[in-house]
């Protein structure tokens, strides 16, 4: 099963992934100028442990990238995901990389 495309619901600061009425997962966030602070990632409990959280995280990061913003991953799951995916290190603000130990910091 593939995850449907993302939709952005800026009024509630949530990226939601759905197929019709079924919500696969969502990412809550706040926007501050060029920064997207991700506070929570959640997947339908029936889908947990099957990689959907990682798919939701990846899609959210790509959406943030397309908006030209950087990420502050306050959400523990998102910080962990970013540590495991070096292709996204550039999306994390330098201060957040140091604070959350994401990639090499100098």
C-alpha positions as a Markdown table, in Angstrom:
| # | Residue | x | y | z |
|---|---|---|---|---|
| 1 | Unk | 0.0 | 0.0 | 0.0 |
| 2 | Unk | 1.4 | 3.4 | -0.8 |
| 3 | Unk | 0.8 | 6.5 | 1.2 |
| 4 | Unk | -1.4 | 9.1 | -0.5 |
| 5 | Unk | -0.1 | 12.6 | -1.2 |
| 6 | Unk | 0.1 | 15.2 | 1.6 |
| 7 | Unk | -2.3 | 18.0 | 2.1 |
| 8 | Unk | -1.5 | 21.0 | 4.2 |
| 9 | Unk | -4.1 | 22.4 | 6.6 |
| 10 | Unk | -2.3 | 25.6 | 7.6 |
| 11 | Unk | -5.3 | 26.8 | 9.6 |
| 12 | Unk | -4.8 | 24.0 | 12.1 |
| 13 | Unk | -1.0 | 23.7 | 11.6 |
| 14 | Unk | -1.2 | 20.0 | 10.7 |
| 15 | Unk | -0.1 | 18.0 | 7.7 |
| 16 | Unk | -2.6 | 15.2 | 7.2 |
| 17 | Unk | -2.2 | 12.1 | 5.0 |
| 18 | Unk | -5.4 | 10.5 | 4.1 |
| 19 | Unk | -7.2 | 8.3 | 1.5 |
| 20 | Unk | -10.8 | 9.3 | 1.3 |
| 21 | Unk | -12.1 | 9.3 | 4.9 |
| 22 | Unk | -9.1 | 7.2 | 6.2 |
| 23 | Unk | -6.4 | 9.2 | 8.0 |
| 24 | Unk | -3.1 | 7.4 | 7.8 |
| 25 | Unk | -1.2 | 9.9 | 10.0 |
| 26 | Unk | -0.4 | 13.5 | 10.7 |
| 27 | Unk | 2.3 | 15.9 | 11.7 |
| 28 | Unk | 1.6 | 18.9 | 14.0 |
| 29 | Unk | 3.8 | 22.0 | 13.5 |
| 30 | Unk | 4.2 | 25.7 | 14.1 |
| 31 | Unk | 5.6 | 28.1 | 11.5 |
| 32 | Unk | 8.1 | 30.9 | 12.5 |
| 33 | Unk | 9.3 | 32.8 | 9.5 |
| 34 | Unk | 11.5 | 30.3 | 7.6 |
| 35 | Unk | 11.4 | 27.7 | 10.4 |
| 36 | Unk | 8.9 | 24.8 | 10.8 |
| 37 | Unk | 8.8 | 23.5 | 14.4 |
| 38 | Unk | 7.5 | 20.0 | 14.3 |
| 39 | Unk | 5.9 | 19.1 | 17.6 |
| 40 | Unk | 4.1 | 15.8 | 17.1 |
| 41 | Unk | 3.9 | 12.9 | 14.6 |
| 42 | Unk | 1.1 | 10.3 | 14.8 |
| 43 | Unk | 0.0 | 7.3 | 12.8 |
| 44 | Unk | -3.3 | 5.4 | 12.9 |
| 45 | Unk | -2.7 | 2.7 | 15.7 |
| 46 | Unk | -3.6 | -0.1 | 13.3 |
| 47 | Unk | -0.7 | 0.9 | 11.1 |
| 48 | Unk | 2.0 | 1.2 | 13.8 |
| 49 | Unk | 5.2 | -0.8 | 13.4 |
| 50 | Unk | 4.8 | -1.1 | 9.6 |
| 51 | Unk | 6.8 | 2.0 | 8.5 |
| 52 | Unk | 4.0 | 4.4 | 8.1 |
| 53 | Unk | 5.5 | 6.8 | 10.7 |
| 54 | Unk | 8.6 | 7.0 | 8.7 |
| 55 | Unk | 6.6 | 7.6 | 5.5 |
| 56 | Unk | 4.6 | 10.4 | 7.2 |
| 57 | Unk | 7.9 | 11.9 | 8.5 |
| 58 | Unk | 9.5 | 11.7 | 5.1 |
| 59 | Unk | 6.6 | 13.3 | 3.3 |
| 60 | Unk | 6.4 | 16.1 | 5.9 |
| 61 | Unk | 10.1 | 16.8 | 5.5 |
| 62 | Unk | 9.8 | 16.9 | 1.7 |
| 63 | Unk | 6.8 | 19.3 | 2.0 |
| 64 | Unk | 8.9 | 21.6 | 4.3 |
| 65 | Unk | 11.8 | 21.4 | 1.8 |
| 66 | Unk | 9.4 | 22.5 | -1.0 |
| 67 | Unk | 8.4 | 25.5 | 1.1 |
| 68 | Unk | 12.1 | 26.6 | 1.5 |
| 69 | Unk | 11.9 | 26.3 | 5.3 |
| 70 | Unk | 14.1 | 24.5 | 7.9 |
| 71 | Unk | 13.1 | 22.2 | 10.7 |
| 72 | Unk | 13.2 | 22.3 | 14.5 |
| 73 | Unk | 12.2 | 18.7 | 15.4 |
| 74 | Unk | 10.7 | 19.0 | 18.9 |
| 75 | Unk | 8.8 | 15.8 | 18.3 |
| 76 | Unk | 10.9 | 12.8 | 19.6 |
| 77 | Unk | 9.9 | 10.6 | 16.7 |
| 78 | Unk | 10.8 | 13.2 | 14.1 |
| 79 | Unk | 14.2 | 13.9 | 15.8 |
| 80 | Unk | 14.9 | 10.2 | 15.8 |
| 81 | Unk | 13.9 | 9.8 | 12.1 |
| 82 | Unk | 16.1 | 12.7 | 11.1 |
| 83 | Unk | 19.1 | 11.2 | 13.0 |
| 84 | Unk | 18.7 | 8.0 | 10.9 |
| 85 | Unk | 18.3 | 9.8 | 7.5 |
| 86 | Unk | 21.4 | 11.9 | 6.5 |
| 87 | Unk | 19.8 | 13.0 | 3.3 |
| 88 | Unk | 17.7 | 15.3 | 5.4 |
| 89 | Unk | 20.4 | 16.7 | 7.7 |
| 90 | Unk | 20.4 | 19.9 | 5.6 |
| 91 | Unk | 16.7 | 20.5 | 6.6 |
| 92 | Unk | 17.5 | 20.9 | 10.3 |
| 93 | Unk | 18.6 | 24.3 | 11.7 |
| 94 | Unk | 22.2 | 24.3 | 12.8 |
| 95 | Unk | 21.2 | 24.9 | 16.5 |
| 96 | Unk | 18.7 | 22.0 | 16.3 |
| 97 | Unk | 21.3 | 19.7 | 14.9 |
| 98 | Unk | 23.5 | 20.5 | 17.9 |
| 99 | Unk | 20.7 | 20.3 | 20.5 |
| 100 | Unk | 19.1 | 17.1 | 19.1 |
| 101 | Unk | 22.4 | 15.5 | 18.0 |
| 102 | Unk | 21.5 | 15.2 | 14.4 |
| 103 | Unk | 24.4 | 14.6 | 12.0 |
| 104 | Unk | 27.9 | 16.0 | 12.5 |
| 105 | Unk | 28.0 | 19.3 | 14.2 |
| 106 | Unk | 31.1 | 21.5 | 14.5 |
